Amino acid sequence: MITKFGSLFAGHVDLDDEGLDGTPANDRWLSDERLAEVFPKSEAIAKLMDRTGYDTFWLAEHHFQREGYEWKWSTSASRSARPKR
């Protein structure tokens, strides 16, 4: 029986121009301010998961990627929601 639940969040920024007709990933260069938009989103996800009984919230870590698909989490992990359990 499954007794533990978790989820992975890659830390991607919400993009308006993705897909076949969008800006190619290698041509994207998002500002620090745009990349930082992911912090409140990830904190909200972590808090919701904590309230609803999830056991694990995995965050991906990717270095030197400025196209917005993933954020480097090692510098921001301390901002994550503190579990209540």
FENJOLIN-V850909 format. One record per residue. D_CENTER is the distance of its C-alpha to the mean C-alpha in whole Angstrom. Layout:
# FENJOLIN-V850909
d_center=D_CENTER
d_center=D_CENTER
This chain:
# FENJOLIN-V850909
d_center=29
d_center=25
d_center=25
d_center=21
d_center=18
d_center=14
d_center=11
d_center=8
d_center=5
d_center=5
d_center=2
d_center=5
d_center=7
d_center=10
d_center=13
d_center=16
d_center=18
d_center=17
d_center=19
d_center=23
d_center=24
d_center=21
d_center=20
d_center=20
d_center=17
d_center=20
d_center=21
d_center=18
d_center=17
d_center=15
d_center=16
d_center=15
d_center=15
d_center=13
d_center=10
d_center=10
d_center=10
d_center=6
d_center=7
d_center=10
d_center=7
d_center=5
d_center=9
d_center=11
d_center=9
d_center=10
d_center=13
d_center=14
d_center=14
d_center=16
d_center=18
d_center=19
d_center=19
d_center=17
d_center=17
d_center=14
d_center=10
d_center=9
d_center=6
d_center=7
d_center=9
d_center=11
d_center=14
d_center=15
d_center=13
d_center=14
d_center=14
d_center=10
d_center=9
d_center=7
d_center=7
d_center=9
d_center=8
d_center=12
d_center=13
d_center=10
d_center=11
d_center=14
d_center=12
d_center=11
d_center=13
d_center=16
d_center=17
d_center=20
d_center=22
